[in-house]
Amino acid sequence: HALKVDFWDIDEMANKIVAVLKYPPLGRTLVEHGTFEVRRLTWEGAAEKTVETYRRAMG
């Protein structure tokens, strides 16, 4: 759960920032959902995905 924007599109990036500042419920929702998503991330999970990717690449 994030507001995504092309890195080079500074106008759209500004629009997203303004939207979060202008609509506090949007900011709260992003924080709430982002916190939930981050809790699911672990070093073990990243390692497993890395090993899986290498195995698929090696055939």
Secondary structure, DSSP 8 states (H G I E B T S, - for coil): ------TT-HHHHHHHHHHHHH-HHHHHHHHHHHHHHHHT--HHHHHHHHHHHHHHHH-
